[in-house]
Amino acid sequence: MTSIGGVEMVDWNLAVATATRLVRPGPEVSRDEARAVVAELRRHAKSSEEHVRAFTRMAVPGGPDSDTPVLVVDRAGWIKANVAGFRQILKPLLGKMQDRRGGMPGGAVLGTVGGKVTGVELGMLLSFLASRVLGQYETFAPGGGELPGTAGGGRLLLVAPNIVHVERELDVHPHDFRLWVALHEETHRTQFTAVPWLRDHIESEIQAFLGETDVDPATLLERLREAVQSLGGGKDREEAGDRGASSIIELVQTPAQREILARLTAVMSLLEGHADYVMDGVGPEVVPSVAEIREKFQKRRASGAGRLDQALRKLLGLDAKLRQYRDGERFVRAVVNEVGMEGFNRVWTSPNTLPTKSEINKPAEWVARVHRRAES
């Protein structure tokens, strides 16, 4: 990536070091227990492929050889993977900011200081998230490095210590819980491997969103000031109206970015809701205690771990992700009930058949647009 005097806009190594140093230790397990958990998660990931693809009727072009890797990682491994992903997807934006700063007096010095500050901030954020994520399909994984990806990008991560921590916290059957988690994450892997255009579509939307970012420091600081005021209440929040002030991410958007974010929100709601629907659809046949797991996990997902956790989730926009699970699952269930699984799978035809944000909340509108138009 372009840099000033070899200095990047983000000190990625410092981000990894900060997050690794600050992340909480995982649950206590013996070496033999850890090996057994890793081996079991790998078995569950493999068996989940057959269950998910049979239920969804989604086939991967090219067969098993075209599949993306499944990796069982610890919290430090998840941190390294996500820093690599951030670095990949943010390259165009950071290059643009680098060029802007390069023309400023003292730009090289600002780059050095700013890169370290941003590295520490990113590390602090990742240390918070690293103990909470159970699994993740990393869509924009670069190839090579300590955690392998593929030429086309993408890899599935299962975070072993977090899975063990949650299964103990919920007091559920560990083998059932591990398979249940694997089913959800395998659905995401299937979505991206069975729908080849999906990754490029999401990446283009993200790049369009980042391309609209105003990189003028004064403007950005002004927006952040407004964000802080809105989060604290008062006049700015009242003037925000129905849009509210749920996260800093939402508050620093331009009008064009809001349109892009609405489309991204719709597709992410679809993907998360589809994974929840599949997990519950497959679950009763292969996970004996699925009803207990689902009930306990839903309560945990909704409540958070405490007041600080809830505040951070709100600030980071993670509450929106919880709504995506709920709204997306309702959309998928309603459409499948109306037109069946094959009818629902028309959603994967092209970007034009993805639901809009409005259609996520009104599935009948999607059915009318995609099915009735196709039949007329």
C-alpha positions as CSV (number, residue, x, y, z in Angstrom):
1,M,0.0,0.0,0.0
2,T,1.2,3.5,-0.8
3,S,2.9,5.1,2.2
4,I,4.8,8.3,3.1
5,G,8.4,7.4,3.9
6,G,7.3,3.8,4.4
7,V,4.7,4.8,7.0
8,E,1.2,3.5,6.5
9,M,-2.0,5.2,7.7
10,V,-2.6,2.4,10.1
11,D,0.1,0.6,12.1
12,W,-1.3,-2.9,11.5
13,N,1.4,-4.6,13.5
14,L,0.6,-2.4,16.5
15,A,-3.1,-3.2,16.1
16,V,-2.4,-6.9,16.3
17,A,0.0,-6.4,19.3
18,T,-2.5,-4.2,21.1
19,A,-5.5,-6.5,20.6
20,T,-3.5,-9.6,21.5
21,R,-2.2,-7.9,24.7
22,L,-5.6,-6.6,25.8
23,V,-7.9,-9.5,24.9
24,R,-9.2,-11.5,27.8
25,P,-7.8,-15.0,28.3
26,G,-10.0,-17.9,27.2
27,P,-11.6,-20.5,29.4
28,E,-9.3,-22.9,31.3
29,V,-8.9,-26.2,29.4
30,S,-6.2,-28.8,29.4
31,R,-4.0,-29.5,26.4
32,D,-5.8,-32.7,25.7
33,E,-9.2,-31.0,26.1
34,A,-8.2,-28.2,23.6
35,R,-7.1,-30.8,21.0
36,A,-10.4,-32.6,21.4
37,V,-12.4,-29.4,20.9
38,V,-10.5,-28.5,17.8
39,A,-10.8,-32.0,16.3
40,E,-14.6,-32.0,17.1
41,L,-15.2,-28.6,15.5
42,R,-13.4,-29.7,12.4
43,R,-15.6,-32.8,12.2
44,H,-18.7,-30.7,12.7
45,A,-17.7,-28.3,10.1
46,K,-17.3,-31.1,7.6
47,S,-20.6,-32.8,8.5
48,S,-22.4,-29.5,8.4
49,E,-21.6,-29.1,4.7
50,E,-23.9,-32.0,3.8
51,H,-26.7,-31.0,6.1
52,V,-26.7,-27.4,5.0
53,R,-26.5,-28.0,1.3
54,A,-29.2,-30.7,1.4
55,F,-31.6,-28.4,3.3
56,T,-30.9,-25.2,1.3
57,R,-30.6,-27.1,-2.1
58,M,-27.6,-24.9,-2.9
59,A,-24.8,-26.5,-4.9
60,V,-21.2,-25.3,-5.0
61,P,-20.0,-24.8,-8.6
62,G,-16.9,-26.9,-9.2
63,G,-17.6,-29.3,-6.3
64,P,-15.5,-29.7,-3.2
65,D,-12.3,-28.6,-4.8
66,S,-13.7,-25.0,-5.1
67,D,-14.6,-24.8,-1.4
68,T,-12.9,-22.3,0.8
69,P,-10.9,-23.3,3.9
70,V,-12.3,-24.0,7.4
71,L,-10.0,-23.0,10.2
72,V,-10.3,-23.5,13.9
73,V,-8.5,-20.6,15.6
74,D,-8.0,-19.1,19.1
75,R,-8.6,-15.4,19.9
76,A,-5.2,-14.3,18.7
77,G,-5.8,-16.1,15.4
78,W,-9.1,-14.4,15.0
79,I,-7.5,-11.0,15.6
80,K,-4.7,-11.7,13.0
81,A,-7.3,-12.8,10.4
82,N,-9.4,-9.7,10.9
83,V,-6.5,-7.3,10.7
84,A,-5.6,-8.9,7.4
85,G,-9.2,-8.6,6.2
86,F,-9.4,-4.9,7.3
87,R,-6.1,-4.2,5.5
88,Q,-7.4,-5.8,2.3
89,I,-10.8,-4.1,2.1
90,L,-9.6,-0.6,3.3
91,K,-6.7,-0.4,0.9
92,P,-8.4,2.0,-1.6
93,L,-9.7,4.3,1.1
94,L,-6.4,4.5,3.0
95,G,-4.5,5.0,-0.2
96,K,-6.8,8.0,-0.9
97,M,-6.2,9.4,2.5
98,Q,-2.5,8.8,2.2
99,D,-2.4,10.9,-1.0
100,R,-4.3,13.7,0.7
101,R,-2.0,13.7,3.7
102,G,1.1,13.6,1.5
103,G,0.4,17.0,0.2
104,M,0.1,18.6,3.7
105,P,3.0,20.3,5.5
106,G,4.4,17.7,8.0
107,G,2.4,14.9,6.4
108,A,5.0,12.3,7.0
109,V,5.1,13.1,10.8
110,L,1.3,13.1,11.0
111,G,1.3,9.8,9.2
112,T,3.6,8.2,11.7
113,V,1.7,9.5,14.8
114,G,-1.7,8.9,13.2
115,G,-0.9,5.4,12.1
116,K,0.1,4.4,15.6
117,V,-2.9,6.1,17.2
118,T,-5.2,4.3,14.8
119,G,-3.4,1.0,15.3
120,V,-4.0,1.2,19.0
121,E,-7.6,2.2,18.6
122,L,-8.3,-0.7,16.1
123,G,-6.5,-3.0,18.5
124,M,-8.7,-2.0,21.4
125,L,-11.8,-2.6,19.3
126,L,-10.6,-6.0,18.2
127,S,-9.7,-7.0,21.7
128,F,-13.4,-6.3,22.7
129,L,-14.8,-8.3,19.8
130,A,-12.3,-11.2,19.9
131,S,-13.8,-12.8,23.0
132,R,-17.4,-12.6,21.7
133,V,-17.3,-14.0,18.1
134,L,-18.1,-17.7,17.9
135,G,-17.5,-18.0,14.2
136,Q,-17.1,-15.9,11.1
137,Y,-17.0,-16.4,7.3
138,E,-14.2,-14.0,6.4
139,T,-15.3,-12.9,3.0
140,F,-12.2,-10.8,2.1
141,A,-9.5,-13.0,3.4
142,P,-6.2,-12.4,1.5
143,G,-4.2,-15.5,0.4
144,G,-1.0,-16.6,2.0
145,G,0.3,-15.7,5.5
146,E,-0.2,-17.5,8.7
147,L,-3.9,-18.2,8.0
148,P,-4.4,-19.5,4.5
149,G,-7.1,-18.2,2.2
150,T,-7.8,-19.0,-1.4
151,A,-7.2,-17.3,-4.7
152,G,-10.9,-16.2,-4.7
153,G,-10.8,-15.1,-1.1
154,G,-12.8,-16.3,1.8
155,R,-12.3,-18.7,4.7
156,L,-14.5,-19.9,7.6
157,L,-13.2,-19.3,11.1
158,L,-14.4,-21.1,14.2
159,V,-13.1,-19.5,17.4
160,A,-12.7,-22.5,19.7
161,P,-12.2,-20.7,23.1
162,N,-15.3,-18.6,22.6
163,I,-17.4,-21.6,21.7
164,V,-16.3,-23.4,24.9
165,H,-16.9,-20.3,27.0
166,V,-20.5,-19.8,25.8
167,E,-21.4,-23.5,26.0
168,R,-20.3,-23.5,29.6
169,E,-22.0,-20.2,30.4
170,L,-25.3,-21.4,28.9
171,D,-24.8,-24.9,30.5
172,V,-25.8,-26.7,27.4
173,H,-24.6,-30.0,25.8
174,P,-21.2,-29.1,24.4
175,H,-21.3,-31.5,21.4
176,D,-24.7,-30.3,20.4
177,F,-23.8,-26.6,20.8
178,R,-20.6,-27.0,18.7
179,L,-22.6,-28.6,15.9
180,W,-25.3,-26.0,16.1
181,V,-22.7,-23.2,15.8
182,A,-21.0,-25.0,12.9
183,L,-24.4,-25.2,11.0
184,H,-24.8,-21.4,11.2
185,E,-21.3,-20.7,10.0
186,E,-21.4,-23.3,7.3
187,T,-24.5,-21.7,5.9
188,H,-22.5,-18.5,5.4
189,R,-19.7,-20.5,3.7
190,T,-22.3,-22.1,1.4
191,Q,-23.9,-18.7,0.6
192,F,-20.6,-17.3,-0.8
193,T,-19.3,-20.5,-2.4
194,A,-22.6,-21.4,-4.1
195,V,-23.3,-17.8,-5.3
196,P,-20.1,-16.8,-7.0
197,W,-21.2,-13.2,-7.7
198,L,-22.1,-12.4,-4.1
199,R,-18.6,-11.6,-2.8
200,D,-17.8,-9.2,-5.7
201,H,-21.2,-7.5,-5.2
202,I,-20.7,-6.9,-1.5
203,E,-17.1,-5.7,-2.1
204,S,-18.3,-3.3,-4.8
205,E,-20.9,-1.9,-2.4
206,I,-18.4,-1.5,0.4
207,Q,-15.9,0.2,-1.9
208,A,-18.7,2.5,-3.1
209,F,-19.4,3.3,0.5
210,L,-15.8,4.0,1.3
211,G,-15.4,6.0,-1.9
212,E,-18.0,8.4,-0.7
213,T,-16.1,9.0,2.5
214,D,-15.1,12.6,2.9
215,V,-11.4,12.5,3.7
216,D,-11.1,16.1,4.7
217,P,-9.9,16.0,8.3
218,A,-11.9,19.1,9.4
219,T,-15.1,17.8,7.9
220,L,-14.6,14.4,9.5
221,L,-13.9,15.9,12.9
222,E,-17.1,18.0,12.7
223,R,-19.1,14.9,11.9
224,L,-17.6,13.1,14.9
225,R,-18.3,16.0,17.1
226,E,-22.0,15.8,16.0
227,A,-21.9,12.1,16.6
228,V,-20.7,12.5,20.2
229,Q,-23.4,15.2,20.9
230,S,-26.1,13.0,19.4
231,L,-25.0,10.0,21.5
232,G,-25.2,12.1,24.6
233,G,-28.7,13.5,23.8
234,G,-29.7,17.1,23.4
235,K,-30.5,19.3,20.4
236,D,-28.6,17.3,17.7
237,R,-30.4,14.1,18.7
238,E,-33.8,15.8,18.6
239,E,-33.1,17.2,15.2
240,A,-32.1,13.7,14.0
241,G,-35.7,12.6,14.2
242,D,-36.5,9.0,13.4
243,R,-33.0,8.4,12.2
244,G,-31.9,8.5,15.8
245,A,-28.3,8.1,16.8
246,S,-27.6,4.4,17.3
247,S,-24.0,4.4,16.4
248,I,-21.1,6.6,15.2
249,I,-21.1,4.6,11.9
250,E,-24.6,5.8,11.1
251,L,-23.9,9.4,12.1
252,V,-20.9,10.1,9.9
253,Q,-22.6,9.0,6.6
254,T,-23.3,11.2,3.6
255,P,-26.7,10.9,1.9
256,A,-25.1,8.6,-0.8
257,Q,-23.6,6.4,1.9
258,R,-27.0,6.0,3.6
259,E,-28.4,4.6,0.3
260,I,-25.5,2.2,0.0
261,L,-25.8,1.2,3.7
262,A,-29.5,0.5,3.2
263,R,-28.7,-2.0,0.5
264,L,-25.9,-3.5,2.5
265,T,-28.1,-3.8,5.5
266,A,-30.7,-5.6,3.5
267,V,-28.2,-8.2,2.1
268,M,-26.6,-8.7,5.5
269,S,-30.1,-9.2,7.0
270,L,-30.7,-11.8,4.3
271,L,-27.5,-13.6,5.0
272,E,-27.8,-13.7,8.8
273,G,-31.5,-14.5,8.7
274,H,-30.9,-17.3,6.2
275,A,-28.2,-18.8,8.5
276,D,-30.5,-18.7,11.5
277,Y,-33.3,-20.2,9.5
278,V,-31.1,-23.0,8.2
279,M,-29.6,-23.6,11.6
280,D,-33.1,-24.1,13.1
281,G,-34.3,-26.1,10.1
282,V,-31.5,-28.6,10.2
283,G,-31.1,-28.6,14.0
284,P,-34.0,-30.8,15.1
285,E,-32.7,-33.7,13.0
286,V,-29.1,-33.6,14.1
287,V,-29.0,-31.6,17.3
288,P,-31.1,-33.3,20.0
289,S,-31.1,-30.4,22.4
290,V,-31.6,-27.6,19.8
291,A,-34.7,-26.2,21.4
292,E,-32.9,-25.6,24.8
293,I,-29.8,-24.2,23.0
294,R,-31.9,-21.8,20.9
295,E,-33.9,-20.5,23.9
296,K,-30.8,-19.9,26.1
297,F,-28.8,-18.4,23.2
298,Q,-31.5,-16.0,22.2
299,K,-31.7,-14.7,25.8
300,R,-27.9,-14.2,25.9
301,R,-27.9,-12.5,22.5
302,A,-30.6,-10.1,23.4
303,S,-29.3,-9.2,26.9
304,G,-25.5,-8.8,26.4
305,A,-23.1,-9.4,29.2
306,G,-23.7,-6.2,31.1
307,R,-24.2,-2.5,31.0
308,L,-20.8,-1.7,29.6
309,D,-21.2,-4.4,27.0
310,Q,-24.6,-3.0,26.0
311,A,-23.2,0.5,25.7
312,L,-20.3,-0.6,23.5
313,R,-22.6,-2.7,21.3
314,K,-24.8,0.4,20.8
315,L,-21.8,2.6,20.0
316,L,-20.3,0.2,17.6
317,G,-23.6,-0.5,15.8
318,L,-23.8,-4.1,17.0
319,D,-27.4,-3.8,18.0
320,A,-28.2,-3.4,14.3
321,K,-26.6,-6.8,13.7
322,L,-29.0,-8.3,16.3
323,R,-31.9,-6.8,14.3
324,Q,-30.5,-8.3,11.2
325,Y,-30.8,-11.8,12.6
326,R,-34.4,-11.3,13.7
327,D,-35.7,-9.4,10.6
328,G,-33.8,-11.6,8.1
329,E,-35.0,-14.8,9.6
330,R,-38.6,-13.6,9.5
331,F,-38.1,-12.7,5.8
332,V,-36.7,-16.1,4.9
333,R,-39.3,-18.0,6.8
334,A,-42.2,-16.0,5.2
335,V,-40.9,-16.4,1.7
336,V,-40.2,-20.1,2.1
337,N,-43.7,-20.6,3.5
338,E,-45.1,-18.7,0.5
339,V,-43.1,-20.1,-2.4
340,G,-41.0,-23.0,-1.1
341,M,-37.2,-23.3,-0.9
342,E,-36.8,-23.4,-4.6
343,G,-38.8,-20.2,-4.9
344,F,-36.8,-18.6,-2.1
345,N,-33.6,-19.5,-3.9
346,R,-34.4,-17.1,-6.7
347,V,-33.0,-14.5,-4.3
348,W,-29.5,-15.8,-5.4
349,T,-30.1,-15.2,-9.1
350,S,-28.4,-11.8,-9.3
351,P,-28.0,-8.5,-7.4
352,N,-31.4,-7.5,-8.8
353,T,-33.2,-10.3,-7.0
354,L,-31.8,-9.4,-3.6
355,P,-34.4,-7.9,-1.2
356,T,-34.4,-4.2,-0.5
357,K,-34.4,-3.0,3.0
358,S,-38.2,-2.4,2.7
359,E,-38.8,-5.9,1.4
360,I,-36.9,-7.4,4.3
361,N,-39.7,-6.1,6.5
362,K,-42.4,-6.8,3.9
363,P,-41.6,-10.2,2.3
364,A,-44.8,-10.2,0.2
365,E,-43.4,-7.2,-1.7
366,W,-40.3,-9.3,-2.7
367,V,-42.4,-12.2,-3.7
368,A,-44.6,-9.9,-5.8
369,R,-41.6,-8.3,-7.5
370,V,-39.5,-11.3,-8.2
371,H,-42.1,-14.1,-8.8
372,R,-45.1,-12.4,-10.3
373,R,-43.0,-10.3,-12.6
374,A,-41.1,-13.5,-13.7
375,E,-44.4,-15.3,-14.3
376,S,-46.1,-12.4,-16.2
